Amino acid sequence: MKRLRDLREDRDLTQSKVAKIIGCSQTTYSRYENGIIDVPNDILNKLADIYEVSVDFIMDRTDIRKPYKKRKDK
């Protein structure tokens, strides 16, 4: 999950700040960044919104940063 760390650092955010925004502990967020535990889908969605990228970019499935358009019913 190197991209999570890179995205956070690009925004000059601490792990504690991001953890507070997404509603988890700093320890849990650190474990996400270090690949110790999997990031739940709802948290991935929040992180994609925070960093303004797609979940696929966070998951290193693409190099395209631009997020997808959101559905109107969501």
PQR file with spaces between the fields and no chain letter, atoms N, CA, C, O and H, PARSE charges and radii, in Angstrom:
ATOM       1  N    MET     1       0.824   -1.195    0.000 -0.4000 1.5000
ATOM       2  CA   MET     1       0.000    0.000    0.000 -0.0000 2.0000
ATOM       3  C    MET     1       0.870    1.261    0.000  0.5500 1.7000
ATOM       4  O    MET     1       0.540    2.258    0.642 -0.5500 1.4000
ATOM       5  N    LYS     2       1.967    1.197   -0.719 -0.4000 1.5000
ATOM       6  CA   LYS     2       2.863    2.340   -0.802 -0.0000 2.0000
ATOM       7  C    LYS     2       2.140    3.590   -1.272  0.5500 1.7000
ATOM       8  O    LYS     2       2.469    4.697   -0.847 -0.5500 1.4000
ATOM       9  H    LYS     2       2.236    0.387   -1.241  0.4000 1.0000
ATOM      10  N    ARG     3       1.169    3.423   -2.137 -0.4000 1.5000
ATOM      11  CA   ARG     3       0.458    4.595   -2.653 -0.0000 2.0000
ATOM      12  C    ARG     3      -0.282    5.347   -1.555  0.5500 1.7000
ATOM      13  O    ARG     3      -0.371    6.574   -1.598 -0.5500 1.4000
ATOM      14  H    ARG     3       0.902    2.523   -2.483  0.4000 1.0000
ATOM      15  N    LEU     4      -0.807    4.633   -0.583 -0.4000 1.5000
ATOM      16  CA   LEU     4      -1.482    5.325    0.517 -0.0000 2.0000
ATOM      17  C    LEU     4      -0.527    6.285    1.213  0.5500 1.7000
ATOM      18  O    LEU     4      -0.870    7.433    1.495 -0.5500 1.4000
ATOM      19  H    LEU     4      -0.734    3.636   -0.547  0.4000 1.0000
ATOM      20  N    ARG     5       0.648    5.803    1.476 -0.4000 1.5000
ATOM      21  CA   ARG     5       1.643    6.664    2.140 -0.0000 2.0000
ATOM      22  C    ARG     5       2.022    7.842    1.245  0.5500 1.7000
ATOM      23  O    ARG     5       2.085    8.982    1.706 -0.5500 1.4000
ATOM      24  H    ARG     5       0.926    4.871    1.247  0.4000 1.0000
ATOM      25  N    ASP     6       2.270    7.567   -0.023 -0.4000 1.5000
ATOM      26  CA   ASP     6       2.641    8.636   -0.950 -0.0000 2.0000
ATOM      27  C    ASP     6       1.543    9.686   -1.059  0.5500 1.7000
ATOM      28  O    ASP     6       1.826   10.884   -1.044 -0.5500 1.4000
ATOM      29  H    ASP     6       2.219    6.641   -0.397  0.4000 1.0000
ATOM      30  N    LEU     7       0.298    9.247   -1.168 -0.4000 1.5000
ATOM      31  CA   LEU     7      -0.819   10.184   -1.260 -0.0000 2.0000
ATOM      32  C    LEU     7      -0.934   11.033    0.008  0.5500 1.7000
ATOM      33  O    LEU     7      -1.157   12.242   -0.062 -0.5500 1.4000
ATOM      34  H    LEU     7       0.068    8.273   -1.180  0.4000 1.0000
ATOM      35  N    ARG     8      -0.782   10.397    1.144 -0.4000 1.5000
ATOM      36  CA   ARG     8      -0.860   11.123    2.422 -0.0000 2.0000
ATOM      37  C    ARG     8       0.257   12.151    2.521  0.5500 1.7000
ATOM      38  O    ARG     8       0.016   13.303    2.883 -0.5500 1.4000
ATOM      39  H    ARG     8      -0.601    9.415    1.201  0.4000 1.0000
ATOM      40  N    GLU     9       1.471   11.738    2.201 -0.4000 1.5000
ATOM      41  CA   GLU     9       2.610   12.645    2.299 -0.0000 2.0000
ATOM      42  C    GLU     9       2.529   13.776    1.283  0.5500 1.7000
ATOM      43  O    GLU     9       2.961   14.893    1.565 -0.5500 1.4000
ATOM      44  H    GLU     9       1.666   10.803    1.906  0.4000 1.0000
ATOM      45  N    ASP    10       1.978   13.497    0.099 -0.4000 1.5000
ATOM      46  CA   ASP    10       1.794   14.548   -0.907 -0.0000 2.0000
ATOM      47  C    ASP    10       0.895   15.664   -0.395  0.5500 1.7000
ATOM      48  O    ASP    10       1.012   16.813   -0.822 -0.5500 1.4000
ATOM      49  H    ASP    10       1.626   12.590   -0.130  0.4000 1.0000
ATOM      50  N    ARG    11       0.008   15.322    0.512 -0.4000 1.5000
ATOM      51  CA   ARG    11      -0.923   16.306    1.087 -0.0000 2.0000
ATOM      52  C    ARG    11      -0.456   16.840    2.437  0.5500 1.7000
ATOM      53  O    ARG    11      -1.176   17.577    3.111 -0.5500 1.4000
ATOM      54  H    ARG    11      -0.087   14.389    0.858  0.4000 1.0000
ATOM      55  N    ASP    12       0.750   16.460    2.817 -0.4000 1.5000
ATOM      56  CA   ASP    12       1.320   16.893    4.102 -0.0000 2.0000
ATOM      57  C    ASP    12       0.409   16.549    5.274  0.5500 1.7000
ATOM      58  O    ASP    12       0.212   17.358    6.181 -0.5500 1.4000
ATOM      59  H    ASP    12       1.334   15.861    2.269  0.4000 1.0000
ATOM      60  N    LEU    13      -0.143   15.337    5.243 -0.4000 1.5000
ATOM      61  CA   LEU    13      -1.007   14.864    6.319 -0.0000 2.0000
ATOM      62  C    LEU    13      -0.256   13.829    7.157  0.5500 1.7000
ATOM      63  O    LEU    13       0.603   13.108    6.651 -0.5500 1.4000
ATOM      64  H    LEU    13       0.018   14.680    4.506  0.4000 1.0000
ATOM      65  N    THR    14      -0.588   13.769    8.425 -0.4000 1.5000
ATOM      66  CA   THR    14      -0.038   12.733    9.296 -0.0000 2.0000
ATOM      67  C    THR    14      -0.974   11.529    9.281  0.5500 1.7000
ATOM      68  O    THR    14      -2.136   11.632    8.890 -0.5500 1.4000
ATOM      69  H    THR    14      -1.286   14.355    8.836  0.4000 1.0000
ATOM      70  N    GLN    15      -0.452   10.401    9.710 -0.4000 1.5000
ATOM      71  CA   GLN    15      -1.308    9.224    9.852 -0.0000 2.0000
ATOM      72  C    GLN    15      -2.434    9.507   10.833  0.5500 1.7000
ATOM      73  O    GLN    15      -3.570    9.085   10.615 -0.5500 1.4000
ATOM      74  H    GLN    15       0.492   10.317   10.028  0.4000 1.0000
ATOM      75  N    SER    16      -2.132   10.210   11.898 -0.4000 1.5000
ATOM      76  CA   SER    16      -3.153   10.522   12.908 -0.0000 2.0000
ATOM      77  C    SER    16      -4.284   11.348   12.320  0.5500 1.7000
ATOM      78  O    SER    16      -5.452   11.102   12.619 -0.5500 1.4000
ATOM      79  H    SER    16      -1.210   10.553   12.075  0.4000 1.0000
ATOM      80  N    LYS    17      -3.949   12.331   11.482 -0.4000 1.5000
ATOM      81  CA   LYS    17      -4.968   13.190   10.878 -0.0000 2.0000
ATOM      82  C    LYS    17      -5.866   12.386    9.941  0.5500 1.7000
ATOM      83  O    LYS    17      -7.089   12.519    9.986 -0.5500 1.4000
ATOM      84  H    LYS    17      -3.000   12.532   11.239  0.4000 1.0000
ATOM      85  N    VAL    18      -5.265   11.557    9.099 -0.4000 1.5000
ATOM      86  CA   VAL    18      -6.066   10.745    8.177 -0.0000 2.0000
ATOM      87  C    VAL    18      -6.925    9.759    8.958  0.5500 1.7000
ATOM      88  O    VAL    18      -8.095    9.555    8.635 -0.5500 1.4000
ATOM      89  H    VAL    18      -4.272   11.450    9.063  0.4000 1.0000
ATOM      90  N    ALA    19      -6.349    9.156    9.976 -0.4000 1.5000
ATOM      91  CA   ALA    19      -7.105    8.208   10.800 -0.0000 2.0000
ATOM      92  C    ALA    19      -8.326    8.876   11.416  0.5500 1.7000
ATOM      93  O    ALA    19      -9.407    8.290   11.457 -0.5500 1.4000
ATOM      94  H    ALA    19      -5.399    9.322   10.239  0.4000 1.0000
ATOM      95  N    LYS    20      -8.152   10.091   11.887 -0.4000 1.5000
ATOM      96  CA   LYS    20      -9.275   10.822   12.488 -0.0000 2.0000
ATOM      97  C    LYS    20     -10.357   11.095   11.446  0.5500 1.7000
ATOM      98  O    LYS    20     -11.547   10.955   11.731 -0.5500 1.4000
ATOM      99  H    LYS    20      -7.273   10.568   11.853  0.4000 1.0000
ATOM     100  N    ILE    21      -9.944   11.485   10.238 -0.4000 1.5000
ATOM     101  CA   ILE    21     -10.899   11.779    9.167 -0.0000 2.0000
ATOM     102  C    ILE    21     -11.715   10.546    8.796  0.5500 1.7000
ATOM     103  O    ILE    21     -12.922   10.643    8.576 -0.5500 1.4000
ATOM     104  H    ILE    21      -8.977   11.599   10.007  0.4000 1.0000
ATOM     105  N    ILE    22     -11.066    9.390    8.726 -0.4000 1.5000
ATOM     106  CA   ILE    22     -11.776    8.180    8.296 -0.0000 2.0000
ATOM     107  C    ILE    22     -12.378    7.392    9.452  0.5500 1.7000
ATOM     108  O    ILE    22     -13.094    6.414    9.236 -0.5500 1.4000
ATOM     109  H    ILE    22     -10.085    9.311    8.904  0.4000 1.0000
ATOM     110  N    GLY    23     -12.089    7.815   10.674 -0.4000 1.5000
ATOM     111  CA   GLY    23     -12.730    7.194   11.833 -0.0000 2.0000
ATOM     112  C    GLY    23     -12.085    5.920   12.334  0.5500 1.7000
ATOM     113  O    GLY    23     -12.775    4.970   12.703 -0.5500 1.4000
ATOM     114  H    GLY    23     -11.508    8.609   10.849  0.4000 1.0000
ATOM     115  N    CYS    24     -10.759    5.897   12.349 -0.4000 1.5000
ATOM     116  CA   CYS    24     -10.067    4.751   12.919 -0.0000 2.0000
ATOM     117  C    CYS    24      -8.889    5.261   13.748  0.5500 1.7000
ATOM     118  O    CYS    24      -8.644    6.466   13.809 -0.5500 1.4000
ATOM     119  H    CYS    24     -10.198    6.668   12.049  0.4000 1.0000
ATOM     120  N    SER    25      -8.173    4.356   14.374 -0.4000 1.5000
ATOM     121  CA   SER    25      -7.010    4.756   15.161 -0.0000 2.0000
ATOM     122  C    SER    25      -5.798    4.947   14.246  0.5500 1.7000
ATOM     123  O    SER    25      -5.777    4.458   13.117 -0.5500 1.4000
ATOM     124  H    SER    25      -8.372    3.377   14.324  0.4000 1.0000
ATOM     125  N    GLN    26      -4.810    5.650   14.741 -0.4000 1.5000
ATOM     126  CA   GLN    26      -3.565    5.831   13.985 -0.0000 2.0000
ATOM     127  C    GLN    26      -2.893    4.485   13.761  0.5500 1.7000
ATOM     128  O    GLN    26      -2.317    4.245   12.700 -0.5500 1.4000
ATOM     129  H    GLN    26      -4.827    6.047   15.659  0.4000 1.0000
ATOM     130  N    THR    27      -2.963    3.621   14.740 -0.4000 1.5000
ATOM     131  CA   THR    27      -2.358    2.291   14.625 -0.0000 2.0000
ATOM     132  C    THR    27      -3.001    1.502   13.487  0.5500 1.7000
ATOM     133  O    THR    27      -2.303    0.863   12.700 -0.5500 1.4000
ATOM     134  H    THR    27      -3.431    3.816   15.602  0.4000 1.0000
ATOM     135  N    THR    28      -4.310    1.545   13.403 -0.4000 1.5000
ATOM     136  CA   THR    28      -5.018    0.846   12.332 -0.0000 2.0000
ATOM     137  C    THR    28      -4.634    1.418   10.981  0.5500 1.7000
ATOM     138  O    THR    28      -4.379    0.672   10.035 -0.5500 1.4000
ATOM     139  H    THR    28      -4.877    2.064   14.043  0.4000 1.0000
ATOM     140  N    TYR    29      -4.593    2.744   10.887 -0.4000 1.5000
ATOM     141  CA   TYR    29      -4.224    3.355    9.613 -0.0000 2.0000
ATOM     142  C    TYR    29      -2.794    2.978    9.220  0.5500 1.7000
ATOM     143  O    TYR    29      -2.523    2.712    8.049 -0.5500 1.4000
ATOM     144  H    TYR    29      -4.801    3.350   11.655  0.4000 1.0000
ATOM     145  N    SER    30      -1.895    2.955   10.179 -0.4000 1.5000
ATOM     146  CA   SER    30      -0.517    2.552    9.919 -0.0000 2.0000
ATOM     147  C    SER    30      -0.474    1.128    9.375  0.5500 1.7000
ATOM     148  O    SER    30       0.307    0.819    8.476 -0.5500 1.4000
ATOM     149  H    SER    30      -2.116    3.171   11.130  0.4000 1.0000
ATOM     150  N    ARG    31      -1.310    0.279    9.924 -0.4000 1.5000
ATOM     151  CA   ARG    31      -1.369   -1.115    9.449 -0.0000 2.0000
ATOM     152  C    ARG    31      -1.902   -1.192    8.025  0.5500 1.7000
ATOM     153  O    ARG    31      -1.476   -2.051    7.253 -0.5500 1.4000
ATOM     154  H    ARG    31      -1.945    0.530   10.654  0.4000 1.0000
ATOM     155  N    TYR    32      -2.833   -0.301    7.663 -0.4000 1.5000
ATOM     156  CA   TYR    32      -3.293   -0.232    6.273 -0.0000 2.0000
ATOM     157  C    TYR    32      -2.124    0.140    5.367  0.5500 1.7000
ATOM     158  O    TYR    32      -1.874   -0.527    4.363 -0.5500 1.4000
ATOM     159  H    TYR    32      -3.178    0.398    8.290  0.4000 1.0000
ATOM     160  N    GLU    33      -1.411    1.202    5.722 -0.4000 1.5000
ATOM     161  CA   GLU    33      -0.300    1.679    4.896 -0.0000 2.0000
ATOM     162  C    GLU    33       0.797    0.637    4.741  0.5500 1.7000
ATOM     163  O    GLU    33       1.413    0.532    3.680 -0.5500 1.4000
ATOM     164  H    GLU    33      -1.614    1.744    6.538  0.4000 1.0000
ATOM     165  N    ASN    34       1.038   -0.119    5.776 -0.4000 1.5000
ATOM     166  CA   ASN    34       2.114   -1.106    5.752 -0.0000 2.0000
ATOM     167  C    ASN    34       1.665   -2.474    5.241  0.5500 1.7000
ATOM     168  O    ASN    34       2.458   -3.415    5.213 -0.5500 1.4000
ATOM     169  H    ASN    34       0.538   -0.034    6.638  0.4000 1.0000
ATOM     170  N    GLY    35       0.410   -2.588    4.841 -0.4000 1.5000
ATOM     171  CA   GLY    35      -0.089   -3.836    4.278 -0.0000 2.0000
ATOM     172  C    GLY    35      -0.249   -4.955    5.284  0.5500 1.7000
ATOM     173  O    GLY    35      -0.338   -6.124    4.911 -0.5500 1.4000
ATOM     174  H    GLY    35      -0.234   -1.823    4.864  0.4000 1.0000
ATOM     175  N    ILE    36      -0.288   -4.600    6.564 -0.4000 1.5000
ATOM     176  CA   ILE    36      -0.439   -5.613    7.611 -0.0000 2.0000
ATOM     177  C    ILE    36      -1.875   -6.126    7.658  0.5500 1.7000
ATOM     178  O    ILE    36      -2.119   -7.312    7.876 -0.5500 1.4000
ATOM     179  H    ILE    36      -0.216   -3.650    6.867  0.4000 1.0000
ATOM     180  N    ILE    37      -2.826   -5.201    7.447 -0.4000 1.5000
ATOM     181  CA   ILE    37      -4.235   -5.585    7.364 -0.0000 2.0000
ATOM     182  C    ILE    37      -4.829   -4.985    6.097  0.5500 1.7000
ATOM     183  O    ILE    37      -4.373   -3.949    5.613 -0.5500 1.4000
ATOM     184  H    ILE    37      -2.627   -4.237    7.269  0.4000 1.0000
ATOM     185  N    ASP    38      -5.843   -5.645    5.570 -0.4000 1.5000
ATOM     186  CA   ASP    38      -6.520   -5.156    4.374 -0.0000 2.0000
ATOM     187  C    ASP    38      -7.396   -3.964    4.717  0.5500 1.7000
ATOM     188  O    ASP    38      -7.977   -3.887    5.800 -0.5500 1.4000
ATOM     189  H    ASP    38      -6.213   -6.487    5.963  0.4000 1.0000
ATOM     190  N    VAL    39      -7.477   -3.041    3.775 -0.4000 1.5000
ATOM     191  CA   VAL    39      -8.320   -1.860    3.942 -0.0000 2.0000
ATOM     192  C    VAL    39      -9.748   -2.240    3.537  0.5500 1.7000
ATOM     193  O    VAL    39      -9.972   -2.684    2.411 -0.5500 1.4000
ATOM     194  H    VAL    39      -7.005   -3.104    2.896  0.4000 1.0000
ATOM     195  N    PRO    40     -10.719   -2.067    4.452 -0.5600 1.5000
ATOM     196  CA   PRO    40     -12.111   -2.382    4.099  0.2800 2.0000
ATOM     197  C    PRO    40     -12.603   -1.475    2.956  0.5500 1.7000
ATOM     198  O    PRO    40     -12.125   -0.354    2.788 -0.5500 1.4000
ATOM     199  N    ASN    41     -13.554   -1.979    2.190 -0.4000 1.5000
ATOM     200  CA   ASN    41     -14.069   -1.229    1.041 -0.0000 2.0000
ATOM     201  C    ASN    41     -14.591    0.145    1.407  0.5500 1.7000
ATOM     202  O    ASN    41     -14.345    1.104    0.676 -0.5500 1.4000
ATOM     203  H    ASN    41     -13.942   -2.890    2.327  0.4000 1.0000
ATOM     204  N    ASP    42     -15.302    0.271    2.512 -0.4000 1.5000
ATOM     205  CA   ASP    42     -15.842    1.579    2.872 -0.0000 2.0000
ATOM     206  C    ASP    42     -14.724    2.577    3.178  0.5500 1.7000
ATOM     207  O    ASP    42     -14.857    3.768    2.894 -0.5500 1.4000
ATOM     208  H    ASP    42     -15.503   -0.508    3.106  0.4000 1.0000
ATOM     209  N    ILE    43     -13.635    2.097    3.748 -0.4000 1.5000
ATOM     210  CA   ILE    43     -12.490    2.960    4.033 -0.0000 2.0000
ATOM     211  C    ILE    43     -11.768    3.308    2.730  0.5500 1.7000
ATOM     212  O    ILE    43     -11.333    4.446    2.554 -0.5500 1.4000
ATOM     213  H    ILE    43     -13.527    1.130    3.978  0.4000 1.0000
ATOM     214  N    LEU    44     -11.637    2.350    1.822 -0.4000 1.5000
ATOM     215  CA   LEU    44     -11.039    2.639    0.518 -0.0000 2.0000
ATOM     216  C    LEU    44     -11.804    3.739   -0.206  0.5500 1.7000
ATOM     217  O    LEU    44     -11.205    4.630   -0.808 -0.5500 1.4000
ATOM     218  H    LEU    44     -11.990    1.426    1.965  0.4000 1.0000
ATOM     219  N    ASN    45     -13.113    3.671   -0.145 -0.4000 1.5000
ATOM     220  CA   ASN    45     -13.935    4.703   -0.779 -0.0000 2.0000
ATOM     221  C    ASN    45     -13.693    6.070   -0.142  0.5500 1.7000
ATOM     222  O    ASN    45     -13.582    7.072   -0.848 -0.5500 1.4000
ATOM     223  H    ASN    45     -13.599    2.947    0.344  0.4000 1.0000
ATOM     224  N    LYS    46     -13.611    6.115    1.180 -0.4000 1.5000
ATOM     225  CA   LYS    46     -13.340    7.380    1.867 -0.0000 2.0000
ATOM     226  C    LYS    46     -11.973    7.928    1.479  0.5500 1.7000
ATOM     227  O    LYS    46     -11.828    9.123    1.222 -0.5500 1.4000
ATOM     228  H    LYS    46     -13.701    5.300    1.754  0.4000 1.0000
ATOM     229  N    LEU    47     -10.981    7.062    1.438 -0.4000 1.5000
ATOM     230  CA   LEU    47      -9.626    7.499    1.085 -0.0000 2.0000
ATOM     231  C    LEU    47      -9.572    8.001   -0.354  0.5500 1.7000
ATOM     232  O    LEU    47      -8.906    8.998   -0.635 -0.5500 1.4000
ATOM     233  H    LEU    47     -11.099    6.091    1.647  0.4000 1.0000
ATOM     234  N    ALA    48     -10.257    7.331   -1.256 -0.4000 1.5000
ATOM     235  CA   ALA    48     -10.304    7.785   -2.651 -0.0000 2.0000
ATOM     236  C    ALA    48     -10.919    9.179   -2.729  0.5500 1.7000
ATOM     237  O    ALA    48     -10.450   10.021   -3.493 -0.5500 1.4000
ATOM     238  H    ALA    48     -10.797    6.522   -1.028  0.4000 1.0000
ATOM     239  N    ASP    49     -11.968    9.427   -1.942 -0.4000 1.5000
ATOM     240  CA   ASP    49     -12.588   10.756   -1.912 -0.0000 2.0000
ATOM     241  C    ASP    49     -11.631   11.800   -1.327  0.5500 1.7000
ATOM     242  O    ASP    49     -11.501   12.899   -1.867 -0.5500 1.4000
ATOM     243  H    ASP    49     -12.350    8.742   -1.321  0.4000 1.0000
ATOM     244  N    ILE    50     -10.971   11.456   -0.237 -0.4000 1.5000
ATOM     245  CA   ILE    50     -10.041   12.390    0.409 -0.0000 2.0000
ATOM     246  C    ILE    50      -8.915   12.778   -0.544  0.5500 1.7000
ATOM     247  O    ILE    50      -8.587   13.957   -0.677 -0.5500 1.4000
ATOM     248  H    ILE    50     -11.077   10.564    0.201  0.4000 1.0000
ATOM     249  N    TYR    51      -8.328   11.789   -1.202 -0.4000 1.5000
ATOM     250  CA   TYR    51      -7.177   12.026   -2.059 -0.0000 2.0000
ATOM     251  C    TYR    51      -7.548   12.359   -3.500  0.5500 1.7000
ATOM     252  O    TYR    51      -6.677   12.642   -4.323 -0.5500 1.4000
ATOM     253  H    TYR    51      -8.595   10.831   -1.094  0.4000 1.0000
ATOM     254  N    GLU    52      -8.840   12.325   -3.799 -0.4000 1.5000
ATOM     255  CA   GLU    52      -9.357   12.651   -5.129 -0.0000 2.0000
ATOM     256  C    GLU    52      -8.722   11.784   -6.213  0.5500 1.7000
ATOM     257  O    GLU    52      -8.252   12.275   -7.239 -0.5500 1.4000
ATOM     258  H    GLU    52      -9.548   12.095   -3.131  0.4000 1.0000
ATOM     259  N    VAL    53      -8.726   10.491   -5.951 -0.4000 1.5000
ATOM     260  CA   VAL    53      -8.220    9.489   -6.893 -0.0000 2.0000
ATOM     261  C    VAL    53      -9.212    8.338   -6.926  0.5500 1.7000
ATOM     262  O    VAL    53     -10.160    8.302   -6.141 -0.5500 1.4000
ATOM     263  H    VAL    53      -9.108   10.092   -5.117  0.4000 1.0000
ATOM     264  N    SER    54      -8.993    7.405   -7.832 -0.4000 1.5000
ATOM     265  CA   SER    54      -9.848    6.217   -7.868 -0.0000 2.0000
ATOM     266  C    SER    54      -9.321    5.161   -6.892  0.5500 1.7000
ATOM     267  O    SER    54      -8.147    5.170   -6.520 -0.5500 1.4000
ATOM     268  H    SER    54      -8.223    7.435   -8.469  0.4000 1.0000
ATOM     269  N    VAL    55     -10.195    4.271   -6.496 -0.4000 1.5000
ATOM     270  CA   VAL    55      -9.785    3.144   -5.663 -0.0000 2.0000
ATOM     271  C    VAL    55      -8.763    2.299   -6.423  0.5500 1.7000
ATOM     272  O    VAL    55      -7.819    1.780   -5.828 -0.5500 1.4000
ATOM     273  H    VAL    55     -11.149    4.264   -6.798  0.4000 1.0000
ATOM     274  N    ASP    56      -8.951    2.164   -7.721 -0.4000 1.5000
ATOM     275  CA   ASP    56      -7.986    1.408   -8.531 -0.0000 2.0000
ATOM     276  C    ASP    56      -6.589    2.021   -8.441  0.5500 1.7000
ATOM     277  O    ASP    56      -5.601    1.287   -8.413 -0.5500 1.4000
ATOM     278  H    ASP    56      -9.718    2.586   -8.204  0.4000 1.0000
ATOM     279  N    PHE    57      -6.488    3.329   -8.395 -0.4000 1.5000
ATOM     280  CA   PHE    57      -5.182    3.972   -8.249 -0.0000 2.0000
ATOM     281  C    PHE    57      -4.570    3.633   -6.890  0.5500 1.7000
ATOM     282  O    PHE    57      -3.389    3.295   -6.807 -0.5500 1.4000
ATOM     283  H    PHE    57      -7.291    3.925   -8.418  0.4000 1.0000
ATOM     284  N    ILE    58      -5.360    3.722   -5.838 -0.4000 1.5000
ATOM     285  CA   ILE    58      -4.863    3.385   -4.501 -0.0000 2.0000
ATOM     286  C    ILE    58      -4.367    1.941   -4.473  0.5500 1.7000
ATOM     287  O    ILE    58      -3.334    1.647   -3.871 -0.5500 1.4000
ATOM     288  H    ILE    58      -6.320    3.997   -5.905  0.4000 1.0000
ATOM     289  N    MET    59      -5.106    1.044   -5.123 -0.4000 1.5000
ATOM     290  CA   MET    59      -4.777   -0.378   -5.111 -0.0000 2.0000
ATOM     291  C    MET    59      -3.691   -0.743   -6.123  0.5500 1.7000
ATOM     292  O    MET    59      -3.356   -1.917   -6.283 -0.5500 1.4000
ATOM     293  H    MET    59      -5.946    1.284   -5.612  0.4000 1.0000
ATOM     294  N    ASP    60      -3.142    0.264   -6.804 -0.4000 1.5000
ATOM     295  CA   ASP    60      -2.056    0.073   -7.770 -0.0000 2.0000
ATOM     296  C    ASP    60      -2.484   -0.783   -8.961  0.5500 1.7000
ATOM     297  O    ASP    60      -1.688   -1.535   -9.523 -0.5500 1.4000
ATOM     298  H    ASP    60      -3.414    1.218   -6.674  0.4000 1.0000
ATOM     299  N    ARG    61      -3.760   -0.650   -9.334 -0.4000 1.5000
ATOM     300  CA   ARG    61      -4.279   -1.363  -10.498 -0.0000 2.0000
ATOM     301  C    ARG    61      -4.182   -0.510  -11.758  0.5500 1.7000
ATOM     302  O    ARG    61      -4.324   -1.017  -12.871 -0.5500 1.4000
ATOM     303  H    ARG    61      -4.406   -0.039   -8.877  0.4000 1.0000
ATOM     304  N    THR    62      -3.938    0.798  -11.578 -0.4000 1.5000
ATOM     305  CA   THR    62      -3.790    1.723  -12.692 -0.0000 2.0000
ATOM     306  C    THR    62      -2.873    2.864  -12.255  0.5500 1.7000
ATOM     307  O    THR    62      -2.685    3.115  -11.065 -0.5500 1.4000
ATOM     308  H    THR    62      -3.823    1.210  -10.674  0.4000 1.0000
ATOM     309  N    ASP    63      -2.317    3.536  -13.238 -0.4000 1.5000
ATOM     310  CA   ASP    63      -1.509    4.720  -12.953 -0.0000 2.0000
ATOM     311  C    ASP    63      -2.295    6.000  -13.207  0.5500 1.7000
ATOM     312  O    ASP    63      -1.758    7.099  -13.068 -0.5500 1.4000
ATOM     313  H    ASP    63      -2.469    3.332  -14.205  0.4000 1.0000
ATOM     314  N    ILE    64      -3.549    5.863  -13.575 -0.4000 1.5000
ATOM     315  CA   ILE    64      -4.407    7.018  -13.823 -0.0000 2.0000
ATOM     316  C    ILE    64      -5.000    7.469  -12.492  0.5500 1.7000
ATOM     317  O    ILE    64      -5.747    6.732  -11.849 -0.5500 1.4000
ATOM     318  H    ILE    64      -3.985    4.970  -13.689  0.4000 1.0000
ATOM     319  N    ARG    65      -4.657    8.691  -12.091 -0.4000 1.5000
ATOM     320  CA   ARG    65      -5.080    9.201  -10.786 -0.0000 2.0000
ATOM     321  C    ARG    65      -6.529    9.671  -10.767  0.5500 1.7000
ATOM     322  O    ARG    65      -7.189    9.607   -9.730 -0.5500 1.4000
ATOM     323  H    ARG    65      -4.050    9.290  -12.614  0.4000 1.0000
ATOM     324  N    LYS    66      -7.021   10.139  -11.898 -0.4000 1.5000
ATOM     325  CA   LYS    66      -8.333   10.773  -11.960 -0.0000 2.0000
ATOM     326  C    LYS    66      -9.433    9.829  -11.472  0.5500 1.7000
ATOM     327  O    LYS    66      -9.538    8.695  -11.940 -0.5500 1.4000
ATOM     328  H    LYS    66      -6.485   10.191  -12.740  0.4000 1.0000
ATOM     329  N    PRO    67     -10.250   10.304  -10.530 -0.5600 1.5000
ATOM     330  CA   PRO    67     -11.344    9.443  -10.046  0.2800 2.0000
ATOM     331  C    PRO    67     -12.439    9.308  -11.101  0.5500 1.7000
ATOM     332  O    PRO    67     -12.582   10.147  -11.990 -0.5500 1.4000
ATOM     333  N    TYR    68     -13.197    8.242  -10.977 -0.4000 1.5000
ATOM     334  CA   TYR    68     -14.326    8.041  -11.851 -0.0000 2.0000
ATOM     335  C    TYR    68     -15.460    8.986  -11.453  0.5500 1.7000
ATOM     336  O    TYR    68     -15.513    9.455  -10.316 -0.5500 1.4000
ATOM     337  H    TYR    68     -13.081    7.560  -10.255  0.4000 1.0000
ATOM     338  N    LYS    69     -16.358    9.260  -12.388 -0.4000 1.5000
ATOM     339  CA   LYS    69     -17.538   10.054  -12.057 -0.0000 2.0000
ATOM     340  C    LYS    69     -18.415    9.246  -11.115  0.5500 1.7000
ATOM     341  O    LYS    69     -18.583    8.038  -11.283 -0.5500 1.4000
ATOM     342  H    LYS    69     -16.314    8.879  -13.312  0.4000 1.0000
ATOM     343  N    LYS    70     -18.967    9.925  -10.129 -0.4000 1.5000
ATOM     344  CA   LYS    70     -19.853    9.252   -9.183 -0.0000 2.0000
ATOM     345  C    LYS    70     -21.249    9.114   -9.777  0.5500 1.7000
ATOM     346  O    LYS    70     -21.721    9.960  -10.536 -0.5500 1.4000
ATOM     347  H    LYS    70     -18.831   10.906   -9.992  0.4000 1.0000
ATOM     348  N    ARG    71     -21.885    8.011   -9.399 -0.4000 1.5000
ATOM     349  CA   ARG    71     -23.273    7.815   -9.817 -0.0000 2.0000
ATOM     350  C    ARG    71     -24.142    8.807   -9.071  0.5500 1.7000
ATOM     351  O    ARG    71     -23.850    9.174   -7.933 -0.5500 1.4000
ATOM     352  H    ARG    71     -21.501    7.324   -8.783  0.4000 1.0000
ATOM     353  N    LYS    72     -25.207    9.235   -9.717 -0.4000 1.5000
ATOM     354  CA   LYS    72     -26.097   10.216   -9.111 -0.0000 2.0000
ATOM     355  C    LYS    72     -26.908    9.654   -7.947  0.5500 1.7000
ATOM     356  O    LYS    72     -27.344   10.399   -7.070 -0.5500 1.4000
ATOM     357  H    LYS    72     -25.444    8.936  -10.642  0.4000 1.0000
ATOM     358  N    ASP    73     -27.110    8.323   -7.943 -0.4000 1.5000
ATOM     359  CA   ASP    73     -27.919    7.705   -6.893 -0.0000 2.0000
ATOM     360  C    ASP    73     -27.110    7.435   -5.628  0.5500 1.7000
ATOM     361  O    ASP    73     -27.656    6.885   -4.672 -0.5500 1.4000
ATOM     362  H    ASP    73     -26.755    7.717   -8.655  0.4000 1.0000
ATOM     363  N    LYS    74     -25.836    7.799   -5.585 -0.4000 1.5000
ATOM     364  CA   LYS    74     -24.997    7.551   -4.414 -0.0000 2.0000
ATOM     365  C    LYS    74     -24.752    8.805   -3.643  0.5500 1.7000
ATOM     366  O    LYS    74     -24.063    8.779   -2.624 -0.5500 1.4000
ATOM     367  H    LYS    74     -25.392    8.245   -6.362  0.4000 1.0000
